[in-house]
Amino acid sequence: MVSRLLIIENISKGFNGSTVVADVNLTVPKNGFSVLIGPSGCGKSTLFDLLMGAVPMDAGSIRWDGTGVTDLSHLAAYMQQSDLLLPWLGLADNARLPADIAGKPLNRSQHRVRRLFDRLGLAGFEAHLPSMVSGGMRQRCALARTLMFGRELVLLDEPLSALDAITRCSLQQMLRLLQTDFNKTILMVTHDIEEALLLADELLVLTSRPMRVAARIVLDEPHPRRMAHPRLVALKHRVLTMLQEERTS
C-alpha cells in the first residue's frame, strides 16, 4: 500500500472577488514524483504559495503524514523558477545558507555542501560567483541549496523553464535524483508536457481559472523514458488536447 505523505482537501482562494483556486484536492504519495500541468495563468504558482503559507487559504485543509497542519513552511523545501542566488556570495556559500540560518555547525554543513557539489557536477566551482557560471550551474546550485534544507517534500515551480533545451534535458535527469538518490517526495509545476511525461509518476492536469484538478494520469513506464514510447506519444496528444480545450473554453 502506498503511503500518503501529503493530502490537500478542497483548497480555495480568491482575489478581489475572483476565484483563482477552487476546491483543489490532491494526494502526494511518499517518495512519489507528482507533476502539475495546466494552462498558463491558471493558478499553479498560487497553489504553491497557499501550501507554503505565503498566502492564506480561503478554505480547505492540509494533512501531513496523517496530521492536520496550517501550511508546509516548516515541512517542505521550495525551489522556484529563478535561482535566487545572492550575487555577492560564492556558489558554496549560497548553497550553505539554509544550514547557516538554522545555526548548524559550519564544518558539517561545509562537508555536506562538498558532497552535494560532487554529486551535482559543481566540484571546483565552490568559490565562483553566480555571475561567473552558466544558468544550468546556477540551477544546480539552487538545487543543492534546496537539499540543504533537509526537508522530505520538495516543491518545484518550473525550475528549468529559463534554460536552453540542451541544458534543460540534462537537468531533468538531475531532478530525478531528488527522488531516487536523495529519497525526496516531489511536487512539481511545469508547462512542458514532454518534461512532465518523462519525469512524473503521476500527472495532474489542471483546468483554467478557477483552477481544479481535471485528470490524474498514472505513469508507470520505467526510467529513463523516451518520448518515442507509443503510450507517451498518445498521452502527449491527450494532455495537449485537454489544455487546448481549457484555453478556448
DOKOLTOR-597964 format. One line per field, with one value per residue (C-alpha): residue number from 0; residue in one letter; x, y, z. Coordinates in steps of 0.5 Angstrom, whole numbers, plus 500, padded with zeros to 3 digits. Layout:
BEGIN
i	[NUM|...]
aa	[a|...]
x	[X|...]
y	[Y|...]
z	[Z|...]
END
This chain:
BEGIN
i	[0|1|2|3|4|5|6|7|8|9|10|11|12|13|14|15|16|17|18|19|20|21|22|23|24|25|26|27|28|29|30|31|32|33|34|35|36|37|38|39|40|41|42|43|44|45|46|47|48|49|50|51|52|53|54|55|56|57|58|59|60|61|62|63|64|65|66|67|68|69|70|71|72|73|74|75|76|77|78|79|80|81|82|83|84|85|86|87|88|89|90|91|92|93|94|95|96|97|98|99|100|101|102|103|104|105|106|107|108|109|110|111|112|113|114|115|116|117|118|119|120|121|122|123|124|125|126|127|128|129|130|131|132|133|134|135|136|137|138|139|140|141|142|143|144|145|146|147|148|149|150|151|152|153|154|155|156|157|158|159|160|161|162|163|164|165|166|167|168|169|170|171|172|173|174|175|176|177|178|179|180|181|182|183|184|185|186|187|188|189|190|191|192|193|194|195|196|197|198|199|200|201|202|203|204|205|206|207|208|209|210|211|212|213|214|215|216|217|218|219|220|221|222|223|224|225|226|227|228|229|230|231|232|233|234|235|236|237|238|239|240|241|242|243|244|245|246|247|248]
aa	[m|v|s|r|l|l|i|i|e|n|i|s|k|g|f|n|g|s|t|v|v|a|d|v|n|l|t|v|p|k|n|g|f|s|v|l|i|g|p|s|g|c|g|k|s|t|l|f|d|l|l|m|g|a|v|p|m|d|a|g|s|i|r|w|d|g|t|g|v|t|d|l|s|h|l|a|a|y|m|q|q|s|d|l|l|l|p|w|l|g|l|a|d|n|a|r|l|p|a|d|i|a|g|k|p|l|n|r|s|q|h|r|v|r|r|l|f|d|r|l|g|l|a|g|f|e|a|h|l|p|s|m|v|s|g|g|m|r|q|r|c|a|l|a|r|t|l|m|f|g|r|e|l|v|l|l|d|e|p|l|s|a|l|d|a|i|t|r|c|s|l|q|q|m|l|r|l|l|q|t|d|f|n|k|t|i|l|m|v|t|h|d|i|e|e|a|l|l|l|a|d|e|l|l|v|l|t|s|r|p|m|r|v|a|a|r|i|v|l|d|e|p|h|p|r|r|m|a|h|p|r|l|v|a|l|k|h|r|v|l|t|m|l|q|e|e|r|t|s]
x	[500|503|504|500|505|501|493|490|483|478|483|480|483|480|483|478|472|475|476|483|484|477|476|483|484|490|494|502|505|511|517|513|514|508|507|502|501|496|494|499|496|491|494|499|504|499|497|505|504|498|501|508|503|506|498|493|487|480|478|481|486|493|494|502|503|496|496|493|498|497|502|508|513|517|516|518|523|521|525|523|524|529|535|535|542|546|550|556|557|560|556|558|556|550|548|550|545|540|545|548|541|539|545|548|556|560|564|558|555|561|562|555|556|562|559|553|557|561|554|551|558|560|566|571|567|565|568|565|560|553|555|561|558|552|545|545|550|546|540|545|547|540|538|544|541|534|537|541|534|534|526|522|518|521|516|519|516|518|525|528|524|529|534|536|534|540|542|534|535|541|538|531|535|538|531|530|536|532|527|532|538|536|529|525|518|517|511|513|510|511|509|513|508|514|518|512|511|519|519|513|510|503|501|495|492|489|484|484|481|478|483|481|484|481|485|490|495|499|506|509|514|521|526|530|524|524|518|518|515|508|504|508|506|499|499|502|497|491|494|495|488|486|490|488|481|482|485|479|473]
y	[500|507|512|518|524|530|531|537|538|543|549|555|562|568|575|582|578|573|566|563|556|553|546|543|536|532|527|526|519|519|519|520|525|528|534|539|542|547|553|559|563|558|559|554|558|561|554|553|560|557|551|555|560|566|567|565|560|562|555|548|544|540|534|532|525|524|530|537|543|550|550|547|553|548|542|543|546|551|552|557|559|564|561|567|566|572|575|577|570|564|558|554|560|561|553|553|559|554|551|558|561|555|555|549|547|550|544|539|544|545|538|537|542|539|532|535|539|533|529|535|537|543|541|546|552|553|560|562|568|567|572|567|561|559|559|551|551|557|552|546|551|552|545|544|550|546|540|543|545|537|537|531|534|539|544|545|551|551|550|549|554|559|554|552|546|542|544|543|536|534|538|534|527|531|533|525|524|528|522|516|518|523|520|526|527|532|536|540|545|545|548|543|537|532|534|532|525|524|525|524|518|522|528|532|536|543|547|554|559|558|552|545|538|536|529|525|520|515|514|507|507|505|511|513|514|516|521|516|511|510|511|517|520|518|522|528|528|527|532|538|537|538|544|547|546|549|555|556|555]
z	[500|498|504|503|505|504|503|500|501|498|498|495|494|491|490|489|488|483|485|483|486|487|491|489|492|491|495|494|496|500|495|489|484|482|477|476|469|467|462|463|469|472|479|480|483|487|490|492|495|499|501|504|508|504|502|507|504|504|505|505|509|509|512|513|515|518|522|520|519|517|512|510|511|516|512|505|501|496|489|485|477|479|482|487|489|493|487|493|495|492|490|496|501|497|498|505|507|510|515|517|518|522|526|524|525|520|519|518|513|509|509|506|501|498|498|494|489|488|486|482|478|481|485|483|483|490|490|484|484|481|475|473|472|467|468|469|474|478|478|480|486|488|488|493|497|497|499|505|508|509|508|506|501|495|491|485|481|474|476|469|465|464|461|454|451|452|459|461|458|463|469|468|470|476|478|478|483|488|489|487|491|496|498|497|495|489|487|481|477|469|463|459|457|455|461|465|462|462|470|473|477|476|472|475|469|472|469|467|473|477|478|479|478|471|471|474|470|473|469|471|465|467|467|463|459|451|448|442|447|444|450|452|445|446|453|450|445|450|455|450|447|454|455|449|450|457|454|449|454]
END
